[in-house]
Amino acid sequence: MGEALFETLRSRLKGTVIADEFLSRHTTWRVGGPADLFIVPSDRAELVTVLRLLAEADVPWVAIGAGSNLLVRDGGVRGAVLHTGGLRRLTFAEDGRVQAEGGVPMMTLIREAAVRGLAGLVALAGIPGTVGGGIVMNAGAAGQAMADVVCEVHLAGPQGEESWGRERLQFAYRSSNLPPDRVAVAATLQLRAADPARLDEDIRRRLQQRQAAQRVGAPNAGSVFKNPDGQQAWRLIDAAGMRGEAIGGAQVAEQHTNFIVNRGGASARDILALIDRVRERVLQYSGIELEPEVRIIGDN
């Protein structure tokens, strides 16, 4: 990574620019090697500037949010990692439309909407992550998903921003077709009117339920595998005898078997090996091949 690019970024940006930043500091699994460059643009305009400078220097990049659905390999990431933590503007219109930037935490969006009597995402209460990440993977729970409320998404690239309507996003179960060479910097959402007190009650109840079911007591990335059609991944994992199975510092959670926890000192290699073992055992037991839900990036 050229020193000239690093100095250019440092001089041009108000946001953060760090060389050789360990991504274990920015993922909920607490694993991951260093990124050549770790950049936190202060706003959307700065993000476009960063993308343009990286394109001119032919430097690859990946974007991350809260790091809650992410596994970074131990070798880290060559090129740049763009963190959306600086994109946190959230505005509400009288018609129930919401403009949320990509770095807004999902729980912030859900709580602020509830205070204003706006429903549509309460079932996602307790899911970690950001609006941008939620859109990319079409986060959902209990019959609700981001796809239900998204009207359009604003994408940033080296030439600026463009808007994609809901139809173009082609949402599916835990997926969308947002291109890897763009960053989801904001979204327009359509929520519906509801009683604020009832919404607050629903949020409390769902948080309690989620905590009771998923209190695994160690760093994790949430659900590791997608649910196959008509099946629940955790049940398949449990039936295959994988509850509590461990490799190195990584362990299938005793409390919720679709979680893999870092019980202390786990490496990404440990987690990846355990993911492979779970998939192999479930396939042997049930004939069903589990598909990882977590995003995996970086070098071995």
N, C-alpha and C positions, 0 to 999 in steps of 0.2 A: 504494500500500500504506500503510495507516494507521499513523502513529507509535504510536498507542495499542496496536494489536495487537502491534507489534514489542516494545514495552516489556512488555506482558503476557506474551508468550512468554519473554522474557529473564528475567523475575522468577519465572515458574512452573517453568522447566525447569532441570535440572542439565546437560542436553546443550547442544549448540552451536546458536546462532541468529545468522546473519550476513545482512546486507542486501547485495544487489547482488554476490553471489559468482559469479565466472566459473566456469562448469561445465567449461571446458577443464582445470581443475585436478582434475576428478573423473571424467574419461572417458579410456579408454585410447587413443583417437584423438588426444587432446590438442587438441580443438577444442570450441567451444561458447560462446555468449554468456552473459550474467549471468542468474541467477535473482533475482527480486525478494526472495525469502527463501530461505535455505538452512538447513535444520534437520536436526540429527542427534540424535534422542531418545536418552536414555541407556538406556532399557529399553522393554518393551512397554506398560507402564502410561503412561509419558510419551507414547508414540506415540498412544495412544487420546486422551489429553488434547489433544495437538496437533490431531488430526483433529476433535475436538469444537469447539475454539476456531476453527479454520479454517471449519468449517461454520457456526458462529454468525456469523462475519464475512463469509460468502459469498465466501470466497477459494478459487480453484481450486488443485489441487495434483497433483503426480505423484511417484511413488516411484522411487528408483533404488538400485542396489546398488553393485557394483564398477565400473559404467560400461563394461563390456567388450563389450557387445553393443548399444551405444547411440550414436546420432548426435544431437547437440544442434545445432540450427540457430544461425546466427551472431547472430540477434536475441535469443537467450536464451529464458527461460521466464517468462511473466507468472504471478504467484501464487507458490506455494511449491514447493520441491523437498524431499522428505523422503528423507534418506539412512539406510539401514538398518544402517550400520556399528556402531551401538551394540547390536545384537541378536545376540550371539555365544555364547549359552549352548548347550552341547552335552553331552547326557547319554546314557549307554548302560545298557540293562537286560540282565539275564542271558539273556533269550530272543531276543536279537538285535535287539530294537527299539531305535530311536534317536530321541531328541527333539532336533531341530536347529532353532535359531532362524534367521530369514530372512537375517541378515547374516553367518552363518558362511561363510567361504570354502570353495568346493567341495574344494579340495585339503586343507584342514584336516580336513574330514569324511572324505575318502578315506583320508588317512594315519592318523588316529586310529582309524578302523574297522579298518584293516589290522593295526595293532598289537594289536588285540583279537581278531584272527582272524575278521573279518567282511567278507564279500564282497558284491558286487552292483553296485558303482559303479566298479570299477577301470578299466574301459575309458574312463571320463571323465577319467582322470588327465591333468593338463595343461590342461584346459579352464578358462579363467579365469572368474571370476564367483562368485556366492553361491548358497546354497541357495534363497533366495527367487526369484532370477532364473532359476535352473535349473528350478524348478517352473513358473513362468509360461510359459517357452518350451519346457518338456519337453526340456531339454538331453540330448543323447545322442551316442554314438559307438560304432562297432564292435559294433553289435548290442545295446548296453545303453542304457537311458534312465531318466530319473527316474521315469517312469510305472511302471517295473517294480518299484520299491521303495516308492513312496508309499502309505501307508494312509489318512492324513487330513492336511488342511492347516488351520491356524488363521488366520483372517482377521480383521483389525482394521478397525473403522469408527468413526464418531463415537459410537455407542452401546455400544461394547465389542467383544468378540471373539465369533466364532462358528466352528464346525468344519464342514468339508465333507469327506465321505468320498470315496474314490477314484472311485467311479462318477459322482458329481456333477461331478467335475473335467473329465470328457470329454477326456482326453488324446488328442492326435493328433500327427502328425509336426511337431515344433517348435512345438507350441501346446497351450493348455489354455483352458478357458472361465472362468478366474478373472476376476471382475468388475473393471473399472477403478476403481470407487469403494471398493475394499478393498485392504489391504496384506497380503501373505502374510508373517506374522510368525513362523511356526514350522510344522514338519511332523513327523509321526510316520512313520518309515521302518522297513521290515522287511528286515533283511539276513540273510544265511545264513552258517553256520560254514564256515571254510576254514583252511588252514594259513597262519599269519602269515608265515613265511619265503617261501612261494610267492607270497603276495600282495605282499610287498615286492619280490620279483624281478619280478613282473608290472608293478608301478608303475614301477620303474626302466626296464624295457624300453619301456613305452608312452611314457614321458617322452622317452626317447632317439629313438624313432620320430617322435614329434610334433615334437621339436626339429629333427630332420633334414629333415622335410617342410615345416615351417612357420617356419623361422628366416628371417624376412623383413627383419630388421635395422632396422625403423623402427616408430613407433607405429601401431597398427592395432586393429581391433575383432574380429578373428577372421574367420570365414567371413561374407561379405557376403550371399550368396544361398543359398536353400534348394536342395537337390538335387531336380530334377524326377523324377517317377516313372521308374525304370529308367535314369537318367542321373546323371552327376556334373557339377555346375555348373562346376568348374574345367576340365574337358575341353571343355565347350561354349565357355567363354570363350577358352581357348587356341586352339581350332579356328577361332574367329572372328577370330583375329589380334590379340587385345587384350593379350597379354603385354607388360608394360612401357608400355602406353598411359598418358599423363599429361595432366592438366588442372591448371594452376597447380601447387600443391604436393602434389597428390594423384596417386598412381600405382598402376596395377595391378601387384601384386608380381611380380617376375621369378621368384621361387622358388615361389610358390603363387598361381595366378591367381584364386582365389576370395577373395584378400585384397586390400584397397586400403590402401596405406600413406600416412602423412603423412611425406613425405620432407623436410619442413622448411617451415614457414610456410603449410601448407595451411589453407584455411578450410572450414567446413562446406559452403559453396556449391561449392567445388571438388570435394569428395567427392560431393555430390549430383549434380553435372553429370556426373561420371565414372560414377556408378551408372547414370544415364540412358543414357549413351553405350554402356556395356557391354550393357545390356538391348536397346538398339536394334540393335546389331551382331549379338548372338546371335540375335535374332528374325529379322533379315535372312538370316543364314547357315543357321540350322537350323529356323526356324519355331517355336521354343520360346521362350516368354516367361518369363524368370527372375523369381522373386519374392524380394524382399529378405528376409533373415533378421533383419537389424539393426532395432532399434526406432528410429524417428525422431520427435523431439519438438521443440517450440519454435517461435519465430517467425523468419521470414526476415529 
